[in-house]
Every structure is written in structure tokens, then in C-alpha cells.
Amino acid sequence: MNPRIIFANLIVKLTGFYREKTTMFFTFAFPIILILVFGTIFMSQDSMEYRLSVQDLDQTQASIDAVKTLETKGKFKITTVDPAIDARQYVMDSKVNLLLVIPKGFEKYLIQRTTFNDNNASVTITYVYDPSSSSVMTKIQILNAVLAGINQRIAGKPPFLRSAERSILTRKYRFIEFFVPGIIAMSVMTLSLFGTVDSDTELRQKGVIRKLSTTPITRTDWILSNILYNFTLAVISTIAMLLVSYAVFDVSLHIDAWLPAFVLLDVFAFVGTGMILTRFVKEAQSAAAAANAISYPLMFLSGSFFPIELMPGLLQKIARTLPLFYVNEGLRASMIFQDNLAALKASAVIGVYAAVVFVLGIMATKWEEGT
């Protein structure tokens, strides 16, 4: 191993990368764009306000007060609908997913129940909704909870069962703070995998790697310089993502030695995977397709974008066999929960995987065959 040769090859690779302005832009910009887009969408998740159309057929003070209760307790932004309009037709024509209809006689029956203790007096609130909407059931659940509270107050009895929330964290974290570690893991994976597969297959197809066997650079020097190259780009990309996250969304993430450790393990794992894949990809044109076949399932099944608990049981089991899952878990354990034991367990799993595929990748890389 010759450090001077390794460093010289690293400089050559970084210089070539710098000259490719488009590649450089998308390498660093794509994960930052994801953070900005998803962070903007979910930054106000805690104060999310749903739109709700209400048709008040009673037009009394009691029904007006009920609508105000929905607005304050359910955090709805109310749109009133003319009582003369057909409710079903309104939902179809206006493209709203839910219309709440307060029936005529609301105040009359409310007085009978509260003043004269007539337990038979009741009204039916009608939900006219579009079942194809993904958010309509969430709205209905919120409405049912608000109506249950109104019924309880009318009954005048305190609830028997109460609930209390107790988080395992010392403070409440936002979606963006769970999202950033996953994007860091995904970005380092794609950078290392695509960088290795694209570069090595192109150089092999052009006969460059075969010619390297006649130069002073050894196979070990070549592989180590590739590792340093990908790790350098990964560190720059990670720093850029963190700077944007702190500057735009004021995230609260714990940064310690686990972060560079998981970035390095991520690089080793997917550079090794890339070297193995290069053995089977014969043309540079097919390299991107082969890398996509590996990266896309890992991206969406490993919990980079959303918790794996949202997936069916079988997919959850598959997710726990994927290397990127443990990078995600390790980064979140260290950056969010500050759980060193969980981070250690995740690093052990991804470390074993990285060691195995890296050794196999070295064995698959042969000068004399041009691979």
C-alpha cells in the first residue's frame, strides 16, 4: 500500500467530479431538495388544520355554537354551505371530501334533552363524504371525538376512563428530525453504490482498469482510494444536509462520533456491494439500471421515508434483513434518542454486512480480467 499513490488517485477522482458540474449538483442537491420538500410539508404537522364544509339546516344559536365548537375543539377551518343546496351534489361538484349536515330541529331537541331531561330527544348529524379520499376517515375520527365530548357534557357525567401521554423522550421531536437521518443514510448509500458501479463499469468497458495493472498502482491502492473518494463526498453531502436542516428548519439533532462512524460503515457496505455488482454488469449503459434494482427497494423498504410499522407484517420482516435499515436505525438511535446501546447493536449488524461484502468485492475485483 502506497499512501502517495492513494492520495494522488483520490485527487484525480475529486478533480474529475468537480469538473462534472451537473453530476456534482445533483449529488448534493437531490437529498437537500428532499429535505426541503418534506420538511416544508410536515413542518406544521402539529398545528395541522383540516378544512370542513358544514351545512346548518337549523340556523339557530345552538347550531351556530356547535359549529364554533367543531372549529375550536377539532381545529377545523369551517366553510359554510347554503342550506338550500343539495348536500350530495355539493360534495360531487365542489370536490370536497366531507360535508357535515346539522339537521333542522337541532336546538329544539337539545332543549328537550338538557332542560326537560327527555332522554329520547336526539338528533342525527349526517356525514356526506367521498370514500375515495385518503384523509376523510381522519376527519371523521376527529369529528366523532368532538361529538363524543359534546355528548358527555350534555350528560353531565365525568368520563370513567381517561388517558395520559408519556413520551420516552425528554422533548418532543418533529417529523423533519426523524426524516433527516434517513435521508443521510439513503444519500450515502446511493452515492457509494452508483459511484462504484458507474465508474468501474465505464473504466472496465474502456479498458482503463486493465491498463492499470501496468502502472505502479496496486489493486489495494485503487480500492482504498475509491473508499476515500466516496467517503469524502459522503461527508460533504452530510454536512450540507445538516447545515440546510439547521438553517431552514432549526432541527434539534445530537451530533457525536456515531455520525461519521455510520457514514463510513454505509460507504464500506455499498462500495462493497457495488464492486460485487460490477462483476456481473458488463456494460456502463446497464450499470444505472442494475444499481436502481438494488437501491430503490432499499430506499422504500428500509424506513428512510416513513416508519416500517406502517408496512404489512411480511414487509416489516423483509425490512429488518436489509442493510440500510440498520444504518437508519443506528443514525436515529444516536441523533434522536441518544441511545448508545441501540446504536452499537445497529453498527454491529451493518459492520458485519460491510465486512462481508467488502471482502467479496475485493475478491471480485481482478486486474487481469479488467474488473
C-alpha positions as CSV (number, residue, x, y, z in Angstrom):
1,M,0.0,0.0,0.0
2,N,1.4,3.4,-1.1
3,P,-0.3,6.4,0.6
4,R,1.2,8.8,-2.0
5,I,-0.4,6.8,-4.9
6,I,-3.7,6.5,-3.0
7,F,-3.8,10.3,-2.3
8,A,-2.9,11.1,-5.9
9,N,-5.7,8.9,-7.3
10,L,-8.1,10.5,-4.8
11,I,-7.2,14.0,-6.1
12,V,-7.7,12.8,-9.7
13,K,-11.2,11.5,-8.8
14,L,-12.2,14.6,-6.9
15,T,-10.9,16.8,-9.7
16,G,-12.9,14.8,-12.3
17,F,-16.0,15.0,-10.1
18,Y,-15.6,18.8,-9.7
19,R,-15.4,19.2,-13.5
20,E,-18.8,17.4,-13.9
21,K,-20.9,20.3,-12.7
22,T,-24.2,18.6,-13.4
23,T,-23.2,15.4,-11.6
24,M,-21.9,17.5,-8.6
25,F,-25.1,19.5,-8.4
26,F,-27.5,16.5,-8.4
27,T,-25.2,14.5,-6.0
28,F,-25.5,17.2,-3.3
29,A,-28.8,18.9,-4.3
30,F,-31.1,15.9,-4.6
31,P,-31.1,14.9,-0.9
32,I,-31.3,18.6,0.1
33,I,-34.3,19.1,-2.1
34,L,-36.0,16.1,-0.4
35,I,-35.3,17.6,3.0
36,L,-36.7,21.0,1.9
37,V,-39.8,19.5,0.3
38,F,-40.8,17.0,3.0
39,G,-39.7,19.4,5.8
40,T,-42.0,22.1,4.4
41,I,-44.9,19.7,4.0
42,F,-44.6,18.4,7.6
43,M,-43.1,21.4,9.4
44,S,-46.6,22.4,10.7
45,Q,-47.8,18.9,11.3
46,D,-48.6,19.6,15.0
47,S,-50.8,22.5,14.1
48,M,-52.4,20.9,11.1
49,E,-55.8,22.3,10.3
50,Y,-58.4,20.4,8.2
51,R,-61.0,22.0,6.0
52,L,-64.5,21.1,6.8
53,S,-67.7,22.1,5.0
54,V,-70.8,22.4,7.2
55,Q,-74.4,22.8,6.2
56,D,-76.5,24.1,9.0
57,L,-80.2,23.4,8.3
58,D,-81.3,24.6,11.8
59,Q,-79.9,28.1,11.6
60,T,-80.2,28.7,15.4
61,Q,-77.9,29.9,18.1
62,A,-77.4,26.4,19.4
63,S,-76.3,25.1,15.9
64,I,-74.1,28.1,15.5
65,D,-72.4,27.3,18.8
66,A,-72.0,23.7,17.8
67,V,-70.2,24.8,14.6
68,K,-67.9,27.0,16.7
69,T,-67.1,24.0,19.0
70,L,-66.1,22.0,15.9
71,E,-63.8,24.8,14.8
72,T,-62.1,25.2,18.2
73,K,-62.0,21.6,19.5
74,G,-61.4,19.9,16.2
75,K,-59.1,22.5,14.7
76,F,-61.2,22.7,11.6
77,K,-61.3,25.5,9.1
78,I,-65.1,25.8,8.5
79,T,-66.7,26.5,5.2
80,T,-70.5,27.2,5.5
81,V,-72.8,25.8,2.8
82,D,-76.1,27.3,1.9
83,P,-79.0,25.2,3.4
84,A,-80.8,25.3,0.1
85,I,-78.1,23.3,-1.7
86,D,-78.3,19.5,-2.1
87,A,-75.6,18.1,0.1
88,R,-74.6,15.1,-2.1
89,Q,-74.5,17.3,-5.2
90,Y,-72.4,19.9,-3.4
91,V,-69.8,17.2,-2.4
92,M,-69.6,16.0,-6.0
93,D,-69.5,19.4,-7.7
94,S,-67.1,21.1,-5.2
95,K,-64.6,18.2,-4.9
96,V,-64.7,18.4,-1.1
97,N,-64.3,15.1,0.6
98,L,-66.6,15.7,3.6
99,L,-69.7,17.7,4.3
100,L,-71.3,17.7,7.8
101,V,-75.0,18.4,7.9
102,I,-76.7,19.7,11.1
103,P,-80.4,18.8,10.8
104,K,-83.4,21.1,11.3
105,G,-84.7,20.9,14.9
106,F,-81.2,20.7,16.5
107,E,-81.9,23.4,19.1
108,K,-85.4,22.2,19.8
109,Y,-84.3,18.7,20.7
110,L,-81.2,20.0,22.5
111,I,-83.5,22.0,24.8
112,Q,-85.8,19.0,25.4
113,R,-82.7,16.9,26.4
114,T,-81.0,19.5,28.6
115,T,-83.9,21.4,30.1
116,F,-86.7,18.8,30.3
117,N,-84.4,15.8,30.7
118,D,-86.1,14.0,27.8
119,N,-83.6,11.2,27.2
120,N,-85.5,10.2,24.0
121,A,-84.7,13.6,22.4
122,S,-81.8,13.3,19.9
123,V,-80.6,14.5,16.5
124,T,-78.6,12.8,13.8
125,I,-75.5,14.6,12.4
126,T,-75.0,13.4,8.8
127,Y,-71.6,13.0,7.2
128,V,-71.8,13.2,3.4
129,Y,-68.3,12.1,2.2
130,D,-66.2,10.8,-0.6
131,P,-64.8,7.4,0.4
132,S,-62.0,7.6,-2.2
133,S,-60.3,10.4,-0.3
134,S,-57.3,9.4,1.9
135,S,-57.9,12.0,4.6
136,V,-61.7,11.7,5.0
137,M,-61.5,8.9,7.7
138,T,-59.1,11.0,9.8
139,K,-61.6,13.9,9.6
140,I,-64.5,11.6,10.6
141,Q,-62.5,10.3,13.6
142,I,-61.8,13.8,14.8
143,L,-65.5,14.7,14.4
144,N,-66.6,11.6,16.3
145,A,-64.2,12.5,19.2
146,V,-65.6,16.1,19.3
147,L,-69.2,14.9,19.2
148,A,-68.4,12.4,22.0
149,G,-67.1,15.3,24.1
150,I,-70.3,17.2,23.4
151,N,-72.5,14.2,24.4
152,Q,-70.5,13.8,27.6
153,R,-71.0,17.5,28.6
154,I,-74.7,17.2,27.9
155,A,-75.0,14.1,30.1
156,G,-73.2,16.0,32.8
157,K,-71.1,13.0,33.9
158,P,-67.3,12.9,34.0
159,P,-65.6,10.1,32.0
160,F,-64.7,6.9,33.7
161,L,-61.6,6.2,31.5
162,R,-59.1,9.0,31.0
163,S,-55.8,9.0,29.1
164,A,-52.4,10.5,29.7
165,E,-49.4,10.8,27.3
166,R,-45.9,10.0,28.5
167,S,-43.1,10.1,26.0
168,I,-39.8,8.2,26.3
169,L,-38.1,11.3,25.0
170,T,-37.2,14.4,27.1
171,R,-38.7,16.6,24.4
172,K,-41.0,16.3,21.5
173,Y,-39.4,15.8,18.1
174,R,-40.8,16.8,14.8
175,F,-41.1,14.7,11.6
176,I,-38.2,16.5,10.0
177,E,-35.9,15.4,12.8
178,F,-36.8,11.8,12.2
179,F,-36.6,12.3,8.4
180,V,-33.1,13.8,8.2
181,P,-31.1,10.8,9.5
182,G,-32.9,8.6,7.0
183,I,-32.1,10.9,4.1
184,I,-28.4,10.9,5.2
185,A,-28.3,7.1,5.1
186,M,-30.1,6.9,1.8
187,S,-27.9,9.6,0.2
188,V,-24.6,7.9,1.3
189,M,-26.0,4.6,0.0
190,T,-26.9,5.9,-3.5
191,L,-23.7,7.9,-3.7
192,S,-21.5,4.9,-2.9
193,L,-23.4,2.3,-4.9
194,F,-23.9,4.4,-8.0
195,G,-20.4,5.9,-7.8
196,T,-18.8,2.5,-7.7
197,V,-20.9,0.8,-10.3
198,D,-20.9,3.6,-12.8
199,S,-17.2,4.4,-12.5
200,D,-15.9,0.9,-12.5
201,T,-18.1,-0.4,-15.4
202,E,-17.2,2.6,-17.5
203,L,-13.5,2.3,-16.9
204,R,-13.6,-1.5,-17.5
205,Q,-15.5,-1.1,-20.7
206,K,-12.9,1.4,-21.9
207,G,-10.1,-0.9,-20.9
208,V,-8.7,1.6,-18.4
209,I,-8.7,-0.8,-15.5
210,R,-6.8,-3.5,-17.4
211,K,-4.1,-0.9,-18.2
212,L,-3.8,0.0,-14.5
213,S,-2.1,-3.4,-14.0
214,T,0.9,-2.0,-15.9
215,T,1.2,1.0,-13.6
216,P,2.6,1.3,-10.0
217,I,-0.9,1.5,-8.5
218,T,-2.0,-1.8,-6.9
219,R,-5.5,-3.2,-6.5
220,T,-5.4,-2.3,-2.8
221,D,-4.4,1.3,-3.6
222,W,-7.1,1.5,-6.1
223,I,-9.9,0.2,-3.8
224,L,-8.7,2.3,-0.9
225,S,-8.7,5.5,-3.0
226,N,-12.2,4.7,-4.1
227,I,-13.3,4.3,-0.5
228,L,-11.7,7.7,0.5
229,Y,-13.3,9.3,-2.6
230,N,-16.8,8.1,-1.7
231,F,-16.3,8.9,2.0
232,T,-15.2,12.4,1.2
233,L,-18.2,13.0,-1.0
234,A,-20.5,11.5,1.7
235,V,-19.0,13.7,4.4
236,I,-19.5,16.8,2.2
237,S,-23.1,15.8,1.4
238,T,-23.9,15.0,5.0
239,I,-22.6,18.4,6.2
240,A,-24.6,20.2,3.5
241,M,-27.8,18.4,4.5
242,L,-27.3,19.2,8.2
243,L,-26.5,22.8,7.5
244,V,-29.7,23.2,5.5
245,S,-31.7,21.3,8.1
246,Y,-30.4,23.5,10.9
247,A,-30.7,26.8,9.0
248,V,-34.2,26.2,7.4
249,F,-36.0,24.0,10.0
250,D,-34.0,24.6,13.2
251,V,-33.7,20.9,13.8
252,S,-32.5,19.5,17.1
253,L,-30.2,16.6,16.4
254,H,-27.4,15.1,18.6
255,I,-24.2,15.0,16.6
256,D,-21.4,12.8,18.0
257,A,-18.8,10.2,16.8
258,W,-21.6,7.8,15.8
259,L,-22.5,10.0,12.8
260,P,-19.1,9.7,10.9
261,A,-19.0,6.0,12.1
262,F,-22.3,5.2,10.4
263,V,-21.4,7.2,7.3
264,L,-18.2,5.2,7.0
265,L,-19.9,1.9,7.5
266,D,-22.6,3.0,4.9
267,V,-19.8,3.7,2.4
268,F,-18.0,0.4,3.0
269,A,-21.2,-1.6,2.8
270,F,-22.3,-0.1,-0.5
271,V,-19.0,0.3,-2.2
272,G,-18.5,-3.4,-1.5
273,T,-22.0,-4.1,-2.9
274,G,-21.1,-2.0,-5.9
275,M,-17.8,-3.9,-6.5
276,I,-19.7,-7.2,-6.4
277,L,-22.4,-5.9,-8.8
278,T,-19.7,-4.6,-11.2
279,R,-18.6,-8.2,-11.6
280,F,-21.9,-9.0,-13.3
281,V,-22.6,-5.7,-15.1
282,K,-20.8,-5.9,-18.4
283,E,-21.7,-2.5,-19.9
284,A,-21.7,1.0,-18.5
285,Q,-25.2,1.6,-20.0
286,S,-26.7,-1.1,-17.9
287,A,-24.9,-0.1,-14.7
288,A,-27.5,2.5,-13.6
289,A,-30.4,0.0,-14.1
290,A,-28.6,-2.6,-12.0
291,A,-27.9,-0.1,-9.2
292,N,-31.5,1.1,-9.3
293,A,-32.7,-2.5,-9.0
294,I,-30.9,-2.6,-5.6
295,S,-31.3,1.0,-4.4
296,Y,-35.0,1.5,-4.9
297,P,-36.2,-1.4,-2.8
298,L,-33.7,-0.5,-0.1
299,M,-34.9,3.1,-0.2
300,F,-38.6,2.4,0.3
301,L,-38.4,-0.7,2.4
302,S,-35.8,0.3,5.0
303,G,-37.7,3.1,6.7
304,S,-35.8,6.1,5.1
305,F,-39.0,8.0,4.3
306,F,-41.6,6.5,6.8
307,P,-41.6,4.1,9.7
308,I,-41.6,0.4,8.8
309,E,-44.5,0.0,11.3
310,L,-46.8,1.3,8.6
311,M,-46.0,-1.6,6.3
312,P,-47.6,-5.1,6.3
313,G,-46.0,-7.7,8.6
314,L,-44.2,-9.6,5.9
315,L,-42.6,-6.4,4.5
316,Q,-41.5,-5.5,8.1
317,K,-39.7,-8.8,8.4
318,I,-38.0,-8.2,5.0
319,A,-37.1,-4.6,6.0
320,R,-35.2,-6.0,9.1
321,T,-33.0,-8.1,6.8
322,L,-31.9,-5.1,4.7
323,P,-28.5,-3.3,5.5
324,L,-29.9,0.2,5.0
325,F,-32.5,-0.4,7.8
326,Y,-29.7,-0.7,10.3
327,V,-28.0,2.4,9.1
328,N,-31.3,4.3,9.5
329,E,-31.9,2.8,13.0
330,G,-28.3,3.5,14.1
331,L,-28.4,7.1,13.0
332,R,-31.8,7.7,14.6
333,A,-30.7,6.0,17.8
334,S,-27.7,8.3,18.1
335,M,-29.0,11.5,16.7
336,I,-32.5,11.5,18.2
337,F,-32.8,9.1,21.1
338,Q,-29.1,9.3,22.1
339,D,-29.3,5.6,22.8
340,N,-25.7,4.3,22.5
341,L,-26.6,0.7,23.1
342,A,-29.1,0.7,20.2
343,A,-26.5,2.5,18.0
344,L,-23.9,-0.1,19.0
345,K,-26.2,-3.0,18.0
346,A,-27.1,-1.4,14.7
347,S,-23.4,-0.7,14.0
348,A,-22.5,-4.3,14.7
349,V,-25.1,-5.6,12.2
350,I,-24.1,-3.2,9.4
351,G,-20.4,-3.7,10.3
352,V,-20.7,-7.4,9.7
353,Y,-22.5,-6.9,6.4
354,A,-20.0,-4.2,5.3
355,A,-17.0,-6.5,6.1
356,V,-18.5,-9.5,4.2
357,V,-19.5,-7.6,1.1
358,F,-16.3,-5.6,1.0
359,V,-14.1,-8.7,1.2
360,L,-16.2,-10.4,-1.5
361,G,-15.9,-7.2,-3.6
362,I,-12.1,-7.2,-3.3
363,M,-12.1,-10.9,-4.4
364,A,-14.3,-10.0,-7.3
365,T,-12.0,-7.2,-8.5
366,K,-9.3,-8.6,-10.7
367,W,-6.8,-6.5,-12.7
368,E,-6.1,-9.2,-15.2
369,E,-9.8,-9.5,-16.2
370,G,-10.2,-5.8,-16.4
371,T,-12.7,-5.9,-13.5
